[in-house]
Amino acid sequence: MVVSVRTKMLTDTDIKAYKVLAACCLGNLASGFPVNSFGTVLLYVVSYLREDGSDVRSSGVSFVPIMCTIILSVTMFTGSLLEYLLGYTWSLIGVSAVFIASLMLNFVALKSFGAIVVIYCILGYCEGVLLVTFLSTAMEWFPKKRGLAAGVSALGSGFSGFVFAAIQSAFINPWNYVPDHAPYVGYPDEKYFTQHDLLKRVPQSFLIVSAVSCVLLSIAVTLVSRPTEEEKTQLSGIKLKLIDSDPLLLEPDVQPFKMVKSPHFWVFFIIFGLGRCDFIFMNSLSKVFGESFINNDHFLATTGAIAGLMNGGGRLAWGTLSDVIGIQKTLMVQTGVLTLLMFTFYATKLGGEPMYFVWVSAIIFTSAGGFSLLPAAAMTFFGCKNTKLKIGFLYISQGVGALLQGFLMLGWHIVLQWKGIMNIFGFCSLLAFLFSCLLHFVLKAVREERMSVLSRFTRIQPFSE
């Protein structure tokens, strides 16, 4: 008996879609350093500044990635304006050039904390424009698997923590020096590096990062492009798409300014804003917390690099899961797990290196899911037109979350200490979990309304329990 097996042949459009997806991943890898990798070198940078007489502390410089996130979030929607003025390709080239130049300026700017702040404001803006461009482009090429496309594209940004943390840590501290100076009597766990041969390598490491980013961005900009109308039709097959994995059965096309008036937009906004706090905390201060009880800088650098892998893997895994069980259920699982992990993170001081490694990896893996779930939610529930604006408006929640963390960090050394700040971020995750449960009822009401409207023009009957 002969058994025939039917295999789907990839068309030229399919092959092009995979090339663009790979390019989007590379582009996000190259541009993800300011937010995803700065926390790994934060202690080196602070120690370098202190050698020149500055009195800055880790808690103060930890505001740099927070500031980057705020600027990235509130200016992301301007990517649409740049594309309108310069065109898709030239806007990418221009922003990429400014990004690389700003990275290189770190070589001379590390003498002044003020200069660092200015440069990272520019880097945050550039990263936001590049991120929304690559995310929206990837999802346009994969209309049937948006969660997966967003996850693969955002995976690059997550992996930047692994790539650049490994490069800089290996270059700056090959001797495995540990912080050896505790300048504040009341804070014996707050230590800094004083080894001169380590500190002189800090600015040089940014030249290496700039060169790597330049190569990756050049490849990405060369390969990436938006699909034509004909290619969109081939990829989707139909113009009206039924969504089986989410409560909204009919894919909408909501105008951006009408979108912000909808109740489910604001529930999503709150969930993603609260969820952002944990990720920023882990990226900026998890290594500083580890230095307080682990005297092994190579171990902490390795943990940071592995966390970078978890960052990228989490974006892919949670985005893929949303295609299977839906975005609302995925958010419930993600925020619930994150709540448990954050409330128990302080206990890693008792468990030592093994427990610290597992918790850091798990928290980064879980919290990173928001980066793929957010753009997927924007396109799934609000439509494919004006994608950059819609993702940009929803991404402002990340800036609000970063601002919230900034206010909390003001009392870190004075009142909260490590245990207090971790419990507060655990409470933020708990609130995000409760709102993700509320989202089920909000989306159910919206679905009933949409199906009622649809039934007037088709034979489909309104939804009823």
NORSUL-V983585 format. One record per residue. RES is the residue in one letter. SS is DSSP state (~ for helix, > for strand, _ for the rest). BURIAL is # if it has 24 or more other ideal C-beta (glycine too) atoms within 12 Angstrom, else .. Layout:
# NORSUL-V983585
[[RES SS BURIAL] [RES SS BURIAL]]
This chain:
# NORSUL-V983585
[[M _ .] [V _ .] [V _ .] [S _ .] [V _ .] [R _ .] [T _ .] [K _ .] [M _ .] [L _ .] [T _ .] [D ~ .] [T ~ #] [D ~ .] [I ~ .] [K ~ #] [A ~ #] [Y ~ #] [K ~ #] [V ~ #] [L ~ #] [A ~ #] [A ~ #] [C ~ #] [C ~ #] [L ~ #] [G ~ #] [N ~ #] [L ~ #] [A ~ #] [S ~ #] [G _ #] [F ~ #] [P ~ #] [V ~ #] [N ~ #] [S _ #] [F ~ #] [G ~ #] [T ~ #] [V ~ #] [L ~ #] [L ~ #] [Y ~ #] [V ~ #] [V ~ #] [S ~ #] [Y ~ #] [L ~ #] [R ~ #] [E ~ #] [D _ .] [G _ .] [S _ .] [D _ .] [V _ #] [R _ #] [S ~ #] [S ~ #] [G ~ #] [V ~ #] [S _ #] [F ~ #] [V ~ #] [P ~ #] [I ~ #] [M ~ #] [C ~ #] [T ~ #] [I ~ #] [I ~ #] [L ~ #] [S ~ #] [V ~ #] [T ~ #] [M _ #] [F _ #] [T ~ #] [G ~ #] [S ~ #] [L ~ .] [L ~ #] [E ~ #] [Y ~ .] [L ~ .] [L ~ .] [G _ .] [Y ~ #] [T ~ .] [W ~ .] [S ~ #] [L ~ #] [I ~ #] [G ~ #] [V ~ #] [S ~ #] [A ~ .] [V ~ #] [F ~ #] [I ~ #] [A ~ .] [S ~ #] [L ~ #] [M ~ #] [L ~ #] [N ~ #] [F ~ #] [V ~ .] [A ~ #] [L _ #] [K _ .] [S _ .] [F ~ #] [G ~ .] [A ~ .] [I ~ #] [V ~ #] [V ~ .] [I ~ #] [Y ~ #] [C ~ #] [I ~ #] [L ~ #] [G ~ #] [Y ~ #] [C ~ #] [E ~ #] [G ~ #] [V ~ #] [L ~ #] [L ~ #] [V ~ #] [T ~ #] [F ~ #] [L ~ #] [S ~ #] [T ~ #] [A ~ #] [M ~ #] [E ~ #] [W ~ #] [F _ #] [P _ #] [K _ #] [K _ #] [R ~ #] [G ~ #] [L ~ #] [A ~ #] [A ~ #] [G ~ #] [V ~ #] [S ~ #] [A ~ #] [L ~ #] [G ~ #] [S ~ #] [G ~ #] [F ~ #] [S ~ #] [G ~ #] [F ~ #] [V ~ #] [F ~ #] [A ~ #] [A ~ #] [I ~ #] [Q ~ #] [S ~ #] [A ~ #] [F ~ #] [I ~ #] [N _ #] [P _ .] [W _ .] [N _ .] [Y _ #] [V _ #] [P _ #] [D _ .] [H > .] [A _ .] [P _ .] [Y _ .] [V _ .] [G _ .] [Y _ .] [P _ .] [D _ .] [E _ #] [K _ #] [Y > #] [F _ #] [T _ .] [Q _ #] [H ~ .] [D ~ .] [L ~ #] [L ~ #] [K _ .] [R _ #] [V ~ #] [P ~ #] [Q ~ #] [S ~ #] [F ~ #] [L ~ #] [I ~ #] [V ~ #] [S ~ #] [A ~ .] [V ~ #] [S ~ #] [C ~ #] [V ~ .] [L ~ #] [L ~ #] [S ~ .] [I ~ .] [A ~ #] [V ~ #] [T ~ .] [L ~ #] [V _ #] [S _ #] [R _ #] [P _ #] [T _ .] [E ~ .] [E ~ .] [E ~ .] [K ~ #] [T ~ .] [Q ~ .] [L ~ #] [S ~ #] [G _ .] [I _ .] [K _ .] [L _ .] [K _ #] [L > .] [I _ #] [D _ .] [S _ #] [D _ #] [P _ #] [L _ #] [L _ #] [L > #] [E _ #] [P _ #] [D _ .] [V _ #] [Q _ .] [P ~ #] [F ~ .] [K ~ .] [M ~ #] [V _ #] [K _ .] [S _ #] [P ~ .] [H ~ #] [F ~ #] [W ~ .] [V ~ #] [F ~ #] [F ~ #] [I ~ #] [I ~ #] [F ~ #] [G ~ #] [L ~ #] [G ~ #] [R ~ #] [C ~ #] [D ~ #] [F ~ #] [I ~ #] [F ~ #] [M ~ #] [N ~ #] [S ~ #] [L ~ #] [S ~ #] [K ~ #] [V ~ #] [F ~ #] [G ~ #] [E ~ #] [S _ #] [F _ #] [I _ #] [N _ .] [N _ .] [D ~ #] [H ~ .] [F ~ #] [L ~ #] [A ~ #] [T ~ #] [T ~ #] [G ~ #] [A ~ #] [I ~ #] [A ~ #] [G ~ #] [L ~ #] [M ~ #] [N ~ #] [G ~ #] [G ~ #] [G ~ #] [R ~ #] [L ~ #] [A ~ #] [W ~ #] [G ~ #] [T ~ #] [L ~ #] [S ~ #] [D ~ #] [V ~ .] [I ~ .] [G _ #] [I ~ #] [Q ~ #] [K ~ #] [T ~ #] [L ~ #] [M ~ #] [V ~ #] [Q ~ #] [T ~ #] [G ~ #] [V ~ #] [L ~ #] [T ~ #] [L ~ .] [L ~ #] [M ~ #] [F ~ #] [T _ #] [F ~ #] [Y ~ #] [A ~ .] [T ~ #] [K ~ .] [L ~ .] [G ~ .] [G ~ .] [E ~ .] [P ~ .] [M ~ .] [Y ~ #] [F ~ #] [V ~ .] [W ~ #] [V ~ #] [S ~ #] [A ~ #] [I ~ #] [I ~ #] [F ~ #] [T ~ #] [S ~ #] [A _ #] [G _ #] [G ~ #] [F ~ #] [S ~ #] [L ~ #] [L ~ #] [P ~ #] [A ~ #] [A ~ #] [A ~ #] [M ~ #] [T ~ #] [F ~ #] [F ~ #] [G _ #] [C _ #] [K _ .] [N _ #] [T ~ #] [K ~ #] [L ~ #] [K ~ #] [I ~ #] [G ~ #] [F ~ #] [L ~ #] [Y ~ #] [I ~ #] [S ~ #] [Q ~ #] [G ~ #] [V ~ #] [G ~ #] [A ~ #] [L ~ #] [L ~ #] [Q ~ #] [G ~ #] [F ~ .] [L ~ #] [M ~ #] [L ~ .] [G _ .] [W ~ #] [H ~ #] [I ~ .] [V ~ .] [L ~ .] [Q ~ .] [W ~ #] [K ~ .] [G ~ .] [I ~ #] [M ~ #] [N ~ #] [I ~ #] [F ~ #] [G ~ #] [F ~ #] [C ~ #] [S ~ #] [L ~ #] [L ~ #] [A ~ #] [F ~ #] [L ~ .] [F ~ #] [S ~ #] [C ~ .] [L ~ #] [L ~ #] [H ~ #] [F ~ .] [V ~ #] [L ~ #] [K ~ .] [A ~ .] [V ~ #] [R ~ #] [E ~ .] [E ~ #] [R ~ #] [M ~ #] [S ~ .] [V ~ .] [L ~ .] [S ~ .] [R _ .] [F _ .] [T _ .] [R _ .] [I _ .] [Q _ .] [P _ .] [F _ .] [S _ .] [E _ .]]
